C-alpha cells in the first residue's frame, strides 16, 4: 500500500488511492516504535475539535511503500 507523509494530526501517513482529494474514509496511519500500524479516518483527523478514534491494524511498516 502506498502512503504519503502529512503533518496532519502531528504527522501521519495517508493512503494514496486513485482520487484527487482525500475522502472522509481515506485511511491515515501512524506507527509505533516496533513498526506496527494503527489507522484513523481522514475525516476525523481533519475535523477541527474532533478527537479521532484510532483502530488497530494487523500490518507492519514493511507492508507499506512510503512516499
C-alpha positions as CSV (number, residue, x, y, z in Angstrom):
1,X,0.0,0.0,0.0
2,X,1.4,3.4,-1.0
3,X,1.2,6.1,1.7
4,X,2.4,9.7,1.7
5,X,3.5,11.7,4.8
6,X,1.4,14.6,6.0
7,X,1.8,16.9,9.0
8,X,-1.9,16.4,9.8
9,X,-2.5,15.4,13.5
10,X,1.1,15.7,14.4
11,X,2.3,13.6,11.5
12,X,0.6,10.7,9.7
13,X,0.9,8.7,6.5
14,X,-2.1,9.0,4.3
15,X,-3.2,6.1,2.0
16,X,-2.8,7.1,-1.7
17,X,-5.7,6.0,-3.8
18,X,-6.9,7.0,-7.3
19,X,-8.6,10.2,-6.1
20,X,-7.7,13.8,-6.4
21,X,-8.9,14.8,-2.9
22,X,-9.0,12.7,0.2
23,X,-12.4,11.4,1.2
24,X,-13.6,11.2,4.8
25,X,-12.9,7.4,4.8
26,X,-9.3,7.7,3.5
27,X,-7.1,5.9,6.0
28,X,-4.3,7.7,7.8
29,X,-1.7,5.6,9.5
30,X,0.8,6.1,12.4
31,X,3.4,3.6,13.5
32,X,4.7,2.7,17.0
33,X,8.4,2.1,17.8
34,X,8.1,-1.6,16.7
35,X,6.7,-0.5,13.3
36,X,3.2,-1.7,14.0
37,X,0.5,0.4,12.2
38,X,-2.8,1.8,13.5
39,X,-5.2,3.9,11.5
40,X,-7.8,6.6,11.7
41,X,-10.2,8.0,9.1
42,X,-9.0,11.3,7.4
43,X,-12.4,12.9,8.0
44,X,-11.9,12.6,11.8
45,X,-8.3,13.8,11.8
46,X,-9.1,16.8,9.5
47,X,-12.2,18.0,11.5
48,X,-11.3,20.7,14.0
49,X,-12.4,19.9,17.5
50,X,-13.0,16.2,16.8
51,X,-11.0,13.6,18.6
52,X,-10.1,10.8,16.2
53,X,-10.5,7.2,17.2
54,X,-7.5,5.1,16.2
55,X,-8.0,1.5,15.1
56,X,-5.6,-1.4,15.4
57,X,-4.4,-2.7,12.1
58,X,-2.6,-6.0,11.7
59,X,0.2,-4.6,9.5
60,X,3.8,-3.7,9.8
61,X,5.8,-0.9,8.3
62,X,7.4,-3.4,5.9
63,X,3.9,-3.8,4.3
64,X,3.9,-0.2,3.1
65,X,5.5,1.8,0.4
66,X,6.4,5.3,1.7
67,X,6.4,8.4,-0.5
